[in-house]
Amino acid sequence: MTFNPHTDEDRKTMLAATKSAIIDDLFEAIPSDVRFPELDLPRRLSEQEAFRRLTSLAAENMDGIANPSFLGAGSYTHYVPAAVQQITFRGEFYTAYTPYQPEVAQGTLQAIYEYQSMISALTGMEVANASLYDGATALAEGALLTVSLRTGRKRVVVAGTVHPNYVKVLRTYTEGVGVEVVELPVPADGFKTDPAAFDEYLNDELACLIVGYPNFYGTIEDIAAIGEKAHSAGAKLVVSAYPIALGMLKPPGELGADVVTGEGQSLGVSQSFGGPVVGLLATKTENVRQVPGRLVGMTTDTEGKRGFVLALQTREQHIRREKATSNICTNQGLMALAATVYMATLGPSGLRQVAEICYQNAHYLAKELEATGKFTVENSGHFFNEFTVRCDEAPSALNKRLQAAGVIGGYDLSDVSANLDGRMLICATEMTGKDAIDRFVAVAKRSD
């Protein structure tokens, strides 16, 4: 905030409106002995002083634009074209609320419809919803969608390579609703799921199998084989995908996925030190009435003109009540708009080009790190732009040295499990070019 909001005149006006003589009168309902505790606070700052102080504090942060960043684990440093902010900051979009009244919200509804169409094409699915909170809630909603099919199946089995934070959110979602969540252990070797690991759960209690694409540790899973396992038991396959990777990898829908979810932050949404972001969810048309949140449909009006409306609103606020499939109450519409502008700006060929650069940078980085003799890439099979290494040096110590050199290092996997001590998850995008990679490697080589 760059101004002091309440002048003396403002205070007098508000006191007069509340028929109060002094500010203390507003707190009469609070016991006097706890009303005004002594607080050890610094003196009040003027606007100029506050601005200078906050600017100084902000300068202590390291961001992925000014500093080379090799930190991924679910949030990625990608270039955001100028057109994204130019359009999302327009007042018509920036201040718009949920488009309940189609007659005054055609622009917003059309943008959401375009978003749904692009996500469907990107994932290889037939229908997408009007977005969700983030990748974690999208995965949880996707899993519950398979339970909502009313088959009586209430067990979901999660590969041990799925993002651990996503699994925590899934467990929160399913707490107390009679859904059993089974999490497989992290594969002991190679961070790739063996499809046979699911075999003991392939029965009529299974609602879905869940797998990442690529997975949390960077490995590209055998989606088709895992999908065959799920379908052999009459269950569904839920895939949590990284959308940039879909610029060059085969869409999950073509590999047997029934539901595709994902974190859309990489599609034109800045990291912003953690959010807001946007969740993706797409599925087959046969499941459309179980899709959480909202969908926008295209129709024609009484004059035969094209128009857009909210359709199939399955949450509890929209009449459904106890039949609702979800109580999700926002669609992160502004972030979905950013993703729409990003995808429209790049197009299929541009998105593929970004994906290929990410892939090439990551593989160059992996090769250079292994050449130092201090790192071992542990992914079995292929990886996209993220990979797991075993370090000779403690990852926390290496990250401190990198930070001192102005480089944001990778993710210390001991934060996930003590069993992963000594391992680091490292990411490269189109923003981490050869100079940045060589800088990372040069710091990592030193033993100081």
C-alpha positions in Angstrom: 0.0 0.0 0.0 1.5 3.3 -1.1 -0.6 5.8 0.9 -1.7 6.4 4.5 -5.4 5.7 4.3 -6.9 7.6 7.3 -6.4 11.3 7.8 -7.8 13.2 10.8 -10.7 14.4 8.7 -11.4 10.8 7.6 -11.5 9.7 11.3 -13.9 12.6 12.3 -16.2 11.6 9.4 -16.3 7.9 10.4 -16.9 8.8 14.1 -19.8 11.0 13.2 -21.3 8.3 11.1 -21.1 5.9 14.0 -22.3 8.5 16.5 -19.1 8.0 18.5 -17.3 10.8 20.3 -13.8 9.1 20.3 -12.4 6.0 18.8 -12.3 4.3 22.2 -16.2 4.2 22.1 -16.0 1.7 19.2 -14.3 -0.8 21.6 -16.7 -0.7 24.6 -17.8 -4.3 24.0 -14.2 -5.5 24.7 -13.2 -5.9 28.4 -11.1 -2.9 29.4 -8.2 -5.1 30.8 -7.5 -6.6 27.3 -8.6 -3.6 25.2 -5.3 -1.8 24.6 -2.4 -4.1 25.5 1.1 -2.6 25.4 2.7 -3.4 22.1 6.4 -2.9 21.4 6.0 -1.4 17.9 8.3 0.9 16.0 7.3 4.5 15.5 4.7 5.3 12.8 6.2 5.9 9.4 5.4 8.5 6.8 4.4 7.4 3.3 7.9 8.1 2.0 9.6 6.3 4.9 7.3 3.3 4.5 7.9 3.1 0.8 11.7 3.2 1.3 11.5 0.6 4.1 9.3 -1.8 2.1 11.5 -1.4 -1.0 14.5 -2.3 1.1 12.8 -5.4 2.4 11.7 -6.4 -1.1 15.2 -6.1 -2.4 16.3 -8.9 -0.1 14.2 -11.4 -2.0 15.6 -13.4 -4.8 13.3 -14.0 -7.8 13.6 -16.2 -10.8 13.7 -13.3 -13.3 16.7 -11.3 -11.9 18.4 -14.5 -10.7 19.0 -17.8 -12.5 16.6 -20.3 -11.0 16.8 -24.1 -10.9 13.9 -24.5 -8.5 10.9 -26.3 -9.8 8.9 -28.9 -7.7 5.5 -27.5 -9.0 6.1 -23.8 -9.6 8.3 -22.8 -12.6 10.1 -19.8 -13.9 8.7 -19.3 -17.5 8.6 -16.2 -19.6 5.3 -14.4 -19.6 4.6 -12.5 -22.8 3.7 -8.8 -22.4 0.3 -9.4 -24.0 -0.7 -11.5 -21.0 -0.5 -8.7 -18.5 -1.8 -6.1 -21.0 -5.1 -8.0 -21.4 -5.6 -9.4 -17.9 -5.1 -5.9 -16.4 -8.0 -4.4 -18.5 -10.7 -3.3 -16.1 -13.4 -5.4 -17.8 -11.5 -8.6 -16.8 -9.5 -7.4 -13.7 -12.5 -6.4 -11.7 -15.1 -8.8 -13.1 -17.0 -11.2 -10.8 -18.3 -14.6 -11.7 -20.3 -14.2 -14.9 -23.8 -15.2 -13.5 -25.5 -12.8 -15.8 -24.6 -13.8 -19.4 -26.2 -10.7 -20.9 -23.6 -8.5 -19.4 -20.6 -11.0 -19.3 -20.2 -12.2 -22.8 -16.5 -11.2 -23.0 -15.7 -13.1 -19.8 -17.7 -16.1 -20.8 -16.1 -16.3 -24.3 -12.7 -16.1 -22.7 -13.5 -19.0 -20.4 -15.0 -21.0 -23.3 -11.7 -20.4 -25.2 -9.8 -21.5 -22.2 -11.8 -24.8 -21.9 -11.3 -25.4 -25.6 -7.5 -25.0 -25.4 -7.1 -27.1 -22.3 -9.2 -29.9 -23.9 -6.9 -29.8 -27.0 -3.7 -29.6 -24.9 -4.7 -32.6 -22.7 -6.3 -34.7 -25.5 -9.6 -34.8 -23.6 -13.1 -33.9 -24.7 -14.2 -31.4 -22.1 -12.6 -29.1 -19.6 -14.1 -27.1 -16.7 -13.7 -23.4 -16.0 -10.6 -24.0 -13.9 -9.9 -24.6 -10.2 -7.7 -23.3 -7.4 -4.4 -25.0 -8.2 -2.8 -28.3 -9.2 -3.3 -29.9 -5.8 -7.1 -29.2 -5.5 -7.5 -30.1 -9.2 -6.0 -33.5 -8.5 -8.2 -34.0 -5.5 -11.3 -33.0 -7.4 -10.3 -35.3 -10.3 -10.0 -38.2 -7.9 -13.4 -37.4 -6.3 -14.9 -37.2 -9.8 -14.2 -40.9 -10.3 -15.8 -41.7 -7.0 -18.9 -39.5 -7.9 -19.6 -41.9 -10.9 -21.8 -43.8 -8.4 -20.1 -47.1 -9.0 -19.7 -47.9 -5.3 -15.9 -47.8 -5.7 -14.3 -45.7 -3.0 -10.6 -46.5 -3.1 -8.0 -44.3 -4.9 -4.4 -45.5 -5.3 -1.7 -42.9 -5.8 1.7 -43.6 -7.3 4.5 -42.8 -4.9 5.9 -40.4 -7.5 3.0 -38.0 -7.4 3.7 -34.6 -5.9 3.7 -35.1 -2.1 1.9 -31.9 -1.4 -0.9 -32.9 -3.8 -1.3 -36.1 -1.9 -1.7 -34.2 1.3 -4.4 -32.1 -0.2 -6.1 -35.2 -1.6 -6.1 -36.8 1.9 -7.7 -33.6 3.3 -10.4 -33.6 0.7 -11.3 -37.3 1.3 -11.2 -37.1 5.1 -14.5 -38.2 6.6 -16.3 -39.0 3.3 -15.6 -42.7 3.2 -12.9 -42.6 0.5 -9.8 -44.6 1.1 -6.5 -43.2 -0.2 -3.7 -45.7 -0.7 -0.2 -44.2 -1.4 2.4 -46.4 -2.9 6.0 -46.0 -1.7 8.5 -44.0 -3.7 10.2 -46.4 -6.0 13.5 -47.5 -4.5 15.4 -47.1 -7.8 15.0 -44.6 -10.6 11.9 -42.7 -9.5 9.7 -44.4 -12.0 6.5 -46.3 -11.2 6.4 -50.0 -12.1 2.9 -50.6 -13.4 2.9 -54.0 -11.6 3.0 -52.1 -8.3 -0.7 -51.5 -8.7 -1.6 -55.1 -9.2 -2.8 -55.9 -5.7 -5.4 -53.1 -5.8 -7.0 -54.0 -9.1 -10.4 -55.1 -7.9 -14.0 -53.8 -7.7 -13.2 -51.4 -4.9 -10.8 -49.4 -7.0 -12.2 -46.0 -8.3 -9.0 -44.8 -9.9 -5.2 -44.9 -10.2 -3.3 -41.6 -10.0 0.0 -40.8 -11.6 2.1 -37.8 -12.6 3.2 -36.9 -16.1 6.0 -36.1 -15.7 6.1 -37.2 -12.1 7.3 -35.1 -9.1 10.9 -36.4 -9.5 11.0 -35.6 -13.2 10.6 -39.0 -14.7 8.1 -39.6 -17.6 5.9 -42.4 -16.5 4.5 -45.2 -18.7 1.0 -43.7 -18.7 -0.4 -46.2 -21.3 0.6 -49.2 -19.3 -0.8 -47.8 -16.0 -4.0 -46.9 -17.8 -4.4 -50.5 -19.0 -4.0 -51.7 -15.4 -6.8 -49.3 -14.2 -9.1 -50.2 -17.1 -8.6 -53.9 -16.6 -10.2 -53.5 -13.2 -13.0 -51.3 -14.4 -11.4 -48.2 -12.8 -10.3 -44.9 -14.1 -6.9 -43.3 -14.7 -6.3 -39.8 -13.3 -3.2 -38.0 -14.6 -1.6 -35.0 -13.0 0.2 -33.3 -15.9 2.7 -30.4 -16.3 1.1 -28.4 -19.2 4.4 -27.1 -20.7 5.5 -30.7 -21.2 2.4 -31.4 -23.2 3.8 -29.1 -25.8 6.0 -32.0 -26.9 4.8 -35.1 -25.1 1.8 -37.1 -26.3 -1.4 -35.9 -24.6 -2.6 -38.1 -21.7 -5.9 -38.4 -23.4 -4.2 -40.4 -26.2 -2.5 -42.6 -23.6 -5.7 -43.8 -21.9 -6.3 -41.1 -19.3 -9.9 -40.6 -18.1 -9.3 -37.4 -16.1 -6.4 -35.0 -16.6 -5.5 -32.4 -14.0 -2.6 -30.1 -13.6 -1.1 -26.9 -12.3 -1.6 -24.1 -14.8 0.9 -21.6 -13.3 3.4 -22.3 -16.1 0.9 -21.1 -18.7 1.5 -17.3 -18.4 0.9 -17.0 -14.6 3.8 -15.4 -12.7 5.1 -17.2 -9.6 4.4 -14.3 -7.3 6.1 -16.0 -4.4 3.5 -18.7 -4.3 0.3 -17.5 -5.9 -2.4 -17.1 -7.0 -2.3 -19.9 -9.6 -4.8 -22.0 -11.5 -5.9 -25.6 -11.5 -6.6 -27.5 -14.7 -9.2 -30.3 -15.1 -10.3 -32.1 -18.2 -12.1 -35.4 -18.8 -14.3 -37.4 -21.3 -17.7 -36.2 -22.3 -19.3 -39.2 -20.5 -18.1 -37.8 -17.2 -19.3 -34.2 -17.8 -22.1 -34.3 -15.2 -19.6 -35.1 -12.5 -17.2 -32.3 -13.4 -16.6 -30.0 -10.4 -17.0 -26.2 -10.6 -18.4 -24.6 -13.7 -18.5 -25.0 -17.5 -19.2 -22.4 -20.1 -21.3 -23.5 -23.1 -21.8 -21.9 -26.5 -25.3 -21.5 -27.9 -27.4 -19.3 -30.1 -29.9 -16.7 -29.0 -33.5 -16.1 -30.3 -32.0 -14.1 -33.2 -29.6 -16.8 -34.1 -26.5 -15.0 -32.9 -23.7 -16.8 -31.1 -23.8 -16.5 -27.3 -22.1 -18.0 -24.2 -23.7 -19.1 -20.9 -22.7 -20.9 -17.7 -23.8 -24.5 -18.1 -23.8 -27.7 -16.0 -23.0 -25.9 -12.7 -22.6 -28.8 -10.4 -21.6 -27.1 -7.1 -24.0 -26.9 -4.2 -24.9 -23.2 -4.7 -26.5 -24.0 -8.0 -29.6 -25.8 -7.0 -27.9 -29.2 -6.8 -27.6 -29.1 -3.0 -26.9 -32.6 -1.7 -26.4 -33.9 -5.3 -23.5 -31.5 -5.9 -20.3 -33.1 -7.0 -18.1 -30.3 -5.4 -18.3 -27.3 -3.2 -15.5 -25.5 -5.1 -16.4 -21.8 -5.0 -14.1 -20.0 -7.3 -12.6 -20.8 -10.7 -9.5 -18.5 -10.5 -11.0 -16.8 -13.6 -8.3 -14.1 -14.0 -5.5 -16.7 -13.9 -7.4 -18.8 -16.4 -7.6 -15.8 -18.6 -3.8 -15.4 -18.3 -3.4 -19.0 -19.4 -5.8 -18.4 -22.3 -3.8 -15.4 -23.5 -0.5 -17.2 -23.1 -1.7 -20.3 -25.1 -3.3 -18.1 -27.8 -0.1 -16.0 -28.1 2.3 -18.9 -28.4 0.0 -21.3 -30.4 0.8 -25.0 -30.7 4.2 -24.4 -32.5 5.3 -21.8 -29.9 4.3 -24.0 -27.0 6.3 -26.9 -28.6 9.3 -24.6 -29.0 9.2 -23.6 -25.4 8.9 -27.3 -24.3 11.8 -28.3 -26.5 14.1 -25.5 -25.1 13.2 -26.6 -21.6 14.0 -30.2 -22.5 17.3 -29.3 -24.1 18.4 -27.0 -21.3 17.6 -29.7 -18.7 19.5 -32.4 -20.5 22.5 -30.1 -21.0 22.5 -29.3 -17.3 22.3 -32.9 -16.3 25.2 -33.8 -18.6 27.4 -31.0 -17.3 26.6 -31.8 -13.6 27.5 -35.5 -14.1 30.7 -34.5 -15.8 31.9 -32.8 -12.6 31.9 -36.2 -10.8 29.9 -34.8 -7.9 26.4 -35.6 -9.1 24.6 -38.7 -10.3 21.3 -38.4 -12.2 19.0 -41.0 -10.7 16.0 -41.0 -13.0 15.5 -44.2 -14.9 14.2 -43.7 -18.4 13.4 -40.3 -19.8 12.9 -37.0 -18.0 11.5 -33.7 -19.3 12.9 -30.5 -17.7 13.3 -31.7 -14.2 15.5 -34.5 -12.8 16.8 -35.9 -9.5 20.5 -36.0 -8.6 22.4 -37.5 -5.8 24.9 -35.0 -4.5 28.3 -35.5 -3.0 27.6 -32.4 -0.9 24.6 -31.8 1.3 22.0 -30.1 -0.9 21.3 -27.5 1.8 25.0 -26.5 1.8 25.1 -26.4 -2.0 22.0 -24.1 -2.1 23.6 -21.7 0.4 26.7 -21.4 -1.8 24.6 -21.0 -4.9 22.5 -18.3 -3.2 25.7 -16.4 -2.3 26.6 -16.5 -6.0 23.2 -15.1 -6.9 21.7 -18.4 -8.1 18.5 -20.1 -6.9 19.4 -23.8 -6.5 17.2 -26.9 -6.6 14.8 -28.5 -4.2 16.3 -30.4 -1.3 14.4 -33.7 -1.3 15.2 -34.3 2.4 12.2 -31.9 2.9 10.0 -34.7 1.5 11.5 -37.6 3.3 14.6 -38.5 5.3 15.0 -41.4 2.9 15.8 -38.9 0.2 18.6 -37.2 2.1 21.5 -36.2 -0.2 19.2 -35.8 -3.3 18.2 -32.6 -5.0 15.4 -32.0 -7.6 16.8 -29.7 -10.3 14.8 -27.8 -12.9 15.6 -25.9 -16.1 13.2 -23.9 -18.3 13.6 -21.7 -21.3 14.7 -19.0 -18.9 17.8 -20.9 -17.7 20.1 -20.7 -20.7 23.6 -21.8 -21.2 25.2 -18.9 -19.3 23.0 -19.6 -16.2 23.7 -23.3 -16.4 27.5 -22.8 -16.7 27.3 -20.5 -13.7 25.5 -23.2 -11.7 28.0 -25.8 -12.6 31.0 -23.5 -11.9 29.7 -22.9 -8.3 28.9 -26.6 -7.9 32.4 -27.6 -8.9 34.1 -25.5 -6.2 34.6 -27.2 -2.8 34.7 -24.0 -0.7 
